[in-house]
Amino acid sequence: MNVNIISKNASSLSNYMPSVPDATGNQGTLLTEDDYYRLDQLTISVLVYDNMAPGHIVRVLWKGRRKDIVYKTAPQTVNTAAPMTFHIPRMEFIDNIGDTVKVLFSVERAENNIVEFSGVFHLSIKGQSLDLPAPTLEYNYGDGSIKVIVSYPGMTAEQTVEVRLIGKTMYQPDYIVVNNLQRMVFDIPNDWVEENRGRPVLIDYAVGDINKISK
C-alpha cells in the first residue's frame, strides 16, 4: 500500500485577511466618498482563523501613507472562536484620502507568546475632486468664542459647506450655501467647547450640493 502524507501548516495566518464591511465600492475594497463622509469610525472585521482559541490576543494594524507610522487598535482577547470587530478612528482614514491603506491583524498565541501576522488587505480610499485644506480656528479674545473658518480654492455660490466637530460628543449643524467666496465662518457652541476643553478633537468639513458631497 502506498500512502501519501501531505503536510500543511494549519496555524499560518497568511491565508486570512481582515475585511472592511463599511467599504461599499469595488466589491468591498474601495472606501467611497459617501462611505467616509458618513462614518465616525471604520469597522474592521476579523473572521475565525485556524486554531483560534481562548487566550489569543488579537489586534488590527493600519498602515497608511506615513510609512513610519502604524496605527494599532487596542488588543482584544479571544474568549471563544467567533468573528471579532475592531474600529479605526475617523482621522486615520480621512488622512489617507486618495491613497491605499494596508490592513492586517496580528495574533499572539498564549501558549507560546509568538506573534503571527495575517495576510494584507489593501483598502483604497477614493480621492476627491476638490482640494480641501484643513479648516482653521479663529479665537475672539473679547468674548472667548471660537469659530471654524473654511476656505478653499474654487469656492462658488452653487456650493454648500457643512462642518462636523467630533469630541466627547459630535456637533454637526446643517449645511450652509456658500455666501462668501473668500471664507465661510461657523460658530462653535460654548458648551461644546467647555465639555471638550483639554482633550483632542477632530474638525472637518464637506463641500458639495444637495445631491453630491465632496469630502
Protein Blocks (a to p, Z undefined) as FASTA:
>chain_A
ZZddddddfkbcklpccddfklmgghhiaccfklmmmpmbdcddddddehiaehiacddd
dddfblkbccdddddddfbdcdddddddfklmmmmgoiacddddddddfklopacddddd
dddddddfbdcddddddddfknopacdddddehiafkbccddddddfbccdddddddfbf
kbccddddfklmmmmgoiacddddddddfkbccZZ
